C-alpha cells in the first residue's frame, strides 16, 4: 500500500480543497464516495447511526460458549470486483493490500425442488454438461446466450457509468447504440425463451433477478446480464465476510483524511432557499457545502427532509413507487459442518412462478418458498468456532404494506418453521438439533433497525418506470447541493452497481465544486452537462 505521506499528497492535490462534505450513512456507497471525495481534496465526514460501518453490508456476531459466529448481514458475495479495484486505484491505493477476494471454484449449487441438482461453475464446458441434465437442446444454446450477453454487457456498460438527469439522456449515442440489444418491453424470462425451451433452464439463468428483489417474469430483459456476469467473471467470496471489505474501505477512507462518526444519526438535512446547508445531529447543526445521502432513499426522504422542501419526490409520490421484495432471514450457528453442501445453494420451488406471485402480493407466506443458503465455512472456516459452521438462510417475502403481513410473534414463528422445513427439503438434514446460535430478521426489523423503507431490502424496484432518468438522480433534483449514493439511485442495487453509482455521484460533486466550474459561473459561461470521469 502507498505510504501515508503519499496518500496525504494525493488527498490534498484534488479540486475540492476546503470544501466540507457530509455523507449520511456509512454503507458501501457512502464509503466509496468518501474515499473518492477525500482524494479530491474535500473535508469529508461520514455520519453513521450504528456502531459499525456497512449498513446492510455489515456483520452479525453471535457469542456462544463455543466461541463467536460471524455472519454477513446482507450481501454475501462479490461480482465484477474490478469496479471496487478501480476506486482504490484512483485513490492511490491497492485493494489487494487490505481486501482478499477468493474466486470460488463452484459458483453455487442449484437445487430444483424434486430435481435435478446442478453444480454451476464459470467453466462453460461444465455448464453445458450440467444444463444437459435438464435439456440437451438447451445445453447447445448456452454459448450463444453467453456470446449475445457479452455484447449486451459491452454495449450497456457505458450507460451505467454516467448520470441520467433527464429524458434527453436517452438520446445520447451510447444509449442509442445499446438500445437495440435491450428489448425493453421483454422480461428476463421471455428474453431467455429465445434460447431455452425448458422453464427450468430459463430459471437457471434468471433467478438472479432475485438479487434485485424482482421476479424474472417481470424484471426487464436487460438483467440477463446478471447471469452472464456470474458465468463470465465468476463469483468471489470476501475472506472475513463482506464486513471485512467495509472495514477495509473505512480504514482507507480514514487514511485519506475522512472523519468517521459512528453512533451519530442525522436527524435532518438542513436547507435554505432550496440549497443544502448542513446536517442536524444530536450535537446540533453542522455546516456542509454538499451532502451525499447514502441512507435508504425512501426512508431518508420521508424522515430527514420535510415534505414541503421537496418538489418532485413528495411523500405521496414516494408512497406510489414500486418496491422490491423483502426477506425473512435466519442466521444459524451450528455444531459440526455441512461438507456435502457448497458455499452457495439456491433452492428453487417447484412452483417458482406462483411462489413469486405470492411474494409480490404480500398477503401471505408462501408454503412453497424458495431459499438461498450460504455455507460460508466451507471456504472461510474462521467465520465460526472450531468444529462449527454458519448457515445464512434467506427466504424472499413481501415488503411491508397496508393490509400486508403483520410480523408479530406468531407470524415470525410460522415463518421459522417454514424455513426449517424447506431447508430439510433442500438437503440440509438434521440442522435444528445442531443449532447453537440463532438470529432472525423480519421485514419489520429491516425497517426499524436498519432504516429500510417498507423493509424492501433491494430498494426501489428496477422496472422500466423506475430506471435511468426515472430513478432518483445522483444529483438530487429537489435540493441543490444534495447528492445520492446507494441502491435507491441510478444505476441501482447490487454491490458493483452501487460502487459504480458512488463513482458517478462523486464525479458530479467534483464537477460541480471544481474551481473551473465556479469560474464558469462567475463569468456566466454556459455549462457543459455532467459526464463520467474515468479513473
N, C-alpha and C positions, 0 to 999 in steps of 0.2 A: 504493500500500500504506500501511496505517497506520504512523505513525512508531513508533520503538522505545519511547518513553515511554508511548504509548497501549497498545502490546502488553503492556508490563510492568504497567500498571494493570489491564488485563483479566485477566492471569495471576494477580495477587495477590488478585483480588476473589472468587475461587471458594471452594468449600466444602471443599476438600481441603488447606487451608493446613497446612504442616508434616508432611504425610503423605508418606512415601517409597514410591515405586512403581518396581519393577524390571520392565522389558519385555525379554523374552527373544526376540531376533530383530528385525531392522530391515527386515522386508518391509512391504508396503502396509498390512496390518492393524496391525502394530506401530507404524508411523509415524503412522497416523491416530489410534490410541489415545493415543500420546504427545502429539500436538497437543491433543486434547480434554482429557486429564487435566491437562496442564500449564496449559491455560487455566483449568481449575477450581481451580488453586492448588497442585497437588501438586508435589513434588520428584521429577522423573521422570528415570530413567536407562535408556537403551537399551543392551543388551549384544548386539553383533553379532560373530559369529565370523569373518566375512570382512573384507576390506579395503575393501569398499564396501557401501552400503545396497542394499536392494531384494530380496535373496533371488532367487527365480525371476524377479522383475521387474527384475533388474539388467541390465547390458550386458556384451557380449563385445567386446573391442577387439583388432584384429589389425594389427600394424605391418608394413609392407612397404616395398620401395624406392620404390613409387609414393606411399606415404602410409598413413594409418590408415583401416581399415574399422571400422565400429561396428554391432553387431547387438543387437537385443533378445534377451535370453536365453530368455524365455518369452512372456508376453502381448505382443501386438503392436498392439492397438487398444483403444479405449475405447467402451463402450456406456453410454448414460444417464449422462453426466458430472455431472448435477445433484446426485447424492449427494456426490461429492467437493467440488463447489462449495459445498454446504451446510455441509460440515465446515469449510472455510476461513472461510466467513461466520460461523459460530458462534464461531470463534476470533478474530474481529475482523479478518480478512484478506480480500483479494480474490484468488481463484485466478488470475484472468486477468493479474494483475501479474507472475506468475512462470511460468505454465504456458500454453502455446499449444496448443490442441486444434483441429485443422483438420478440418472435416467433409468427407468425401470425396464427390465428385460421383457416383462409382460405388462401390457398396458392395464388390462383388467380381465377378470373372469366375467363372462356374460352368460347369465343363467336364466333361461326361459322356463317359466313355470311349466312343468310337465315335459321339459326337454325341447331342444338339446341344450347342452352347456358348451360354450366356446371359450377358448383361451385366445384373446385378441392381442396381437403384437403389432409393431411397426414394420415387420418383415412382410412384404406383400405376398411372397410365395406362401408363407404360413397362413396369412389372412385368407388367401384364396382357398386353401385346403380346409380352413375352418368354416368358411361360408358354404363350401360344398356340402357340409353336413346338413345344411338347411336346404339348398337347392343348387344342383350342378350348373344349371344355366346361369343363375345369378352369380356364381363364382367367376364365370367367364366374363362378366361385365365389371368386375372390381377395378381393373386397371383403367378402363375407360372413365369410370366415375372419378378416380384419383386424378387422372390427367385433366379432365374438364374442370375439376375444382381447383387444381393448381393454377389454371389460367384465371378462374374466377377470383381466387385469392390474390394473385398478382395484380389484377385489374382493380380490385377493391381496396387494397392496402393504402394507396394514396388518398382515397376518400376518407378513410378512418384516421388519417394523420393531419387533418385540418378542421377548423371550426365550421359550423353551419349556422350562419347568422340570419339568413332569410331564404325565401324560396328561390331567389336568384342564384344561390349557391348550387342549386340542382342543375344549372345550365353551364357550369364550368367544364372545361374539356375533360378532366379526369372522370367526372361523373358521367358525362356523355359516352366516354369510352367504356365505362363499367356497366352502364345500364342494360345493354343487350344481354348480358350474361346473368342478370339478377332475376329475371322473370318475377317481377314484384307481386303479381296477382296470384302466384302459386305458393302453396305451403311447402314445407320441407318434405312431408310425406308424398305429396303429389309430384314434386320435382324428382324425388327418388324413384317414383314409379316409371320414369323414363328409362331406368337402368334395371331395376329389380322387380320381379313379378311377385315374389313371396312376401307377405306382410311382415314376417319375422326378419327377413333380410333387411327390409326397409327400416324396421325398428332398430336393428343393429347399427345402422348408420344415421339414426335420427333421435335416439333417446337423449343425445347430447343437448337437445333443445331444453331439456330439464335444467341445464346449467343456467339458463335464462329464466327459469321458473315457468316455462311455457310448454304447451302440447305440440308435438310435431305436426298435428293436424291443423294447427292454427299459426304456428310460427312461420314467418316469411322465409322463402326458399333461400335467401342469402345465407342463412345459417347452416346450410350443409357444409360450409367451410369449417365448422367446429369439428366435425368428424374427420374431415380431411386433415386438419392440423394435428390431430392425435396420431393419425397413421403416417403423416409425412415427417413430423418432427419429434414424435414420442411424448411421453408423459414423465414429468420429473417430480421426485419427492424431495422436499427441502429437509435435509437432515436436522433434527431437532424440532421439526414441525414448522408450520407456516409462521408461527410466532417468532421463531429464530430469525426469519427474514425481516420481520417487522423490527425486532430488536437491533439487527444489524443496520437497518435503514435509519433508526433513531440515533444510533451511535455515529453514523456517517453525517447525519444532519447536525448533530452537536459539534462535530469536528469542523463543519463548515460554518459554524457560528450560530446555529439555531438555538433558541431558548425553548425548552420543553417544560410546560407546566401541567403536571398531572393533577388529578383531583380538583380541576378548575373548570367547572362548567360555565359556558357562556349563557347568559340569561337573555340577552337582546342584542341585535345588530343595531347600532346607533346610526342615525342618518340626520341630515339637514338639507332641506330643499332638494330631495331626491338623490343626494350623494351620501355614500357611506363615510362616517367619520371615526368609527371605532367600535369597540365591543364593551358590553357591560358584564362584569363578573361580580362575584361576591365581594371583591376588593374595591369595586367602584368602576367608573368609566375609564377605559384605556384607549388612547388615540391610535388610529392606524390610517395610513394613506390608502390601503387596499385591503380587502378581506376575501380570503378564499374559504368558502364553506365546503367542508368535506363531510359534514354530518349528512345523514339521510335526508334527501331533498324534501319530501312531503312533511316530515317531522320538523325539520329546521324552519321551513317557511311558516308553518302554522303555529310554531312556538316562539321563534326568535324575531320574526318581522311582523309587526302589526298589520292586519289585513288592509287597513286604509293606506298603507305605504306601498302597496303592490298594485300595479295597473293590470297586467295580464293574469298573473298567477294568483288570483284571489282564492280564498279558501274554498268557495263553491266550485271553482274551476278545478282545483286540485282534487276535490272530492269526486268529480266526474271522471277523472282519469282511470284508465285500466291498470290494474296492478298484477304483479306476478303471484304465484302461489306462495305459501309459507311452508314451514317444515315442523314436524314433530321430531325432536332429537333425543337420542339416548346415548350417553357416554358411559360405557361399561368397562370397568377394570376387572379382569377375570384371572382366576388362578389357572396356571397352565398356558398352553399355546394352542393355536389353530393352524398347524403346519400344512394341512391339506388345502387351505384356502389362500388365495393370492392377496396381494397388498390391497387391491380394489376389487369388489364384487358388485356387479349390477344385477339385481334380481328383478325380472320383468314379469308383471302379471299376465296371466293367460288372456285376460280381458283388459289390456292396457288402454284401449280407447275408452271403454266405459269407466275405468279407474280414473282417467284424467278428466273425463266429463264430470264425474262426481267431485273431483278436486276443484274444478272451475266453478261449479255450482256453489260449493262451500256450505252446503246444508247438512251434510252428514259425513261420517267417517266411512271410507271405502273398505269393505271387508276383504277386497281383493287387491290390497295395496302392493305397490312395487317398493323396493328398498334399495338404498345404496349403503354398502358396508365397507369401512376401511379397517383393515387388519394391519396397522402400521408396523407392528413389532416384527413382522417377517423381514422387514427391510431396516428398521430403526429400533432395535431392541431396548435402547436406553429410554424409550418412552414409558416403560413400565418397570417395576421392580424385577429383580432376577426371578425367573420361573413364572412370570406373569405376562399378560398381554393386555392391550387396549383394543376395544371394539367401538368404533364410531358408527352409529346407525341413524340413517336419515330416512324418514317417511314423508313424502310430499303431502301436504294437506292444504285446504283453502285458507286464504288470508282472512283477517278479521273484517267483518262487515255487519251491517244491520240485518237482523234475523239470521245471522250465521251461527256457527257453533259457539257455545259457551264453554270456555275451557276451565270448568270447575273441577273439583277433585274427582268426581265420578267420571267425567269425560277423560281426564288425564289417566285414570286407572284403566279405563276401557282401551284407550289408545296404547298404553303399555302392554296390555295383554295381547292386543292385535299384533304389535311389533314382535313380541316374543314368539307368537305362533308362526308368523311369516318368516322369522329367522330360521326356525326349525325347517320350514318348507324350503328355504333357500340352501339348506345343507349345513347350517351351523347348529350342530346337535349338542344337547346337554349343556347349554350355556347358563341357564338360570341358576343352577345349583353351584356354579363356579364364580358367581358374581361377588366381588369383594369391595367394589366401589360402583356407585350408580348416580348419575345426574341426568335430569330431564329438563329440556327447554321446550315450551309450547309456544304457539303464536302469540299468546297474551304476554308471555315473558320476553319474547323477542321485542315486542313493543315497549313494555315497561322498563326492562333492564337495559336493552341495547338501543332504545330510541328508534326502532324500525317502524315506520308508518304503516299501520294496519298489519304489522307482523310480516309484511311482504319482503322476505329476505333478499329477493333478487330485484327489488325496487320496481319502478315503473315497467310495465310490460313492454316488450320490444315488438309491438305491432307496427304496421305501416303508418298509422296515425300518431305514433309516438317515437319516431326515429328521425335522425338527421335534424333539419331545422325545426321540426315539430317537438323535439325534446327540449327541456330547459337548456338554454345556451350556456356555453362555457364562460362567456362574458355575460353575466346575468342581465337580461333585458329590462328588468323592472327597477333596478337601483344601480346607479353609476358607482363604480369602484368595488362592486361585489362580483366575485367570480365563483364558479362551481367546479368541484372535482369529485369524482366518485361515480357510482353506478347510475345515479339519477340524471346525469347529464350526458351529452354526446361524448364518446361513441356508445357508451352503455356499460353493462355489467360484465363481470369476469375479470380476474386479476390482470391479464395482459392488456385488456381493453381499458381498464381503469388507469393503469400506468400510462398508456398512450393518451388518455384523456387528461391526466395530470400534466403531461408534456404540452399538450395543446393549450391548456389553461395557463400554464407558466409562461409560455411564449406570448400569449396575449397580454399578460401583465407586463412582461418585459417590453413589449412593443408600445403599450400604452404609456408607460412611465419612462421610456428611454429619453435621453437628452435630445435626440434628433426629433422625436415626436413632439416634445414640448416646444422645441424651437419652431417646428412647423406650425403649431398652434399660435405661437406668438406672432409669427409673420403671416398668419391667415392663409397659408398654402393649403390646397386640397390634400386630404389624407388618403393614403393607399389602404385598401382592405387588408385585414389581418391574414397572414399566411403562416404556414408551419415552418418553424426554424429547425432544420435538421442538425443533428449532432455530428 
